[in-house]
């Protein structure tokens, strides 16, 4: 398998951290779900790098990327910084791929790029929700949390991922979620809330490149795959059965194989 390398690029107000693998083939950019980091793609990148030049970015404020200057950055703002990161790396054309918040980021990067730069889109768990659902998620999904003297925040983080990713998940998978939310505890909800404020419907209608809705069968947004596909001019759906989500973490080889088939043939 290909090795994974890491680096930083300068953007408008700080640095963006990325992981990359692969020396040849089409370029593909990867954006993670909140509040994770490019570590979510750590196991998938060596497989992706066999046929692609794959770059997985830390969303600003997560992982090792510098945070935005305030908590009212919206999805288009985050995406503009990530597009600047791709520009700084000299990546002229690319596929975009993302999970949940990352799906909205991938969509916006494709829309903000000059026509023809985004060759393919791979979206997993597009948060295509009603306004009522958006208000509900904003009110309840990501409450403020601070460290406590008795360490209750540590138990909260573990229980959070048992609840949303499934209590029967492999402990290593739950550990990935828990350590990430704890590492950005003071701002973990920033990109979450930006994603809940962002409505992707109009952008999906404008998406001009071939699009793959690659999803887990029991992802929390899996029921939106068909409505999303109906909005996109050139879309197809690919489902990995029996899983609740987090495809790059749970099944990195299969996840990579389906993306490679779609992007590189």
Buried (B, 14 or more C-beta within 10 A) or exposed (E): EBEBEEEBBEBEEBBBBBBBBBEEBBBBBBBBBBBBBBBBBBBBBBBBBBBBBBBBBBBBBBBBBBBBEEBEBBBBBBBBBBBBBBBBBEBEEBBBBBBBBBBBBBBBBBBBBEEEBBBBBBBBBBBBBEEEEBEEBBEEBBEEBEEEEEEEBEEBBBEBBBEEBBEEBEEEBBBBBBBBBBBBBEBBBBBBBBBBBBBBEEBBEEBBBBBBBBBBEEBBBBEBBEEBBEBBEEBEBBBBEEBBBBBBBBBBEBBBBBBBEBBBE
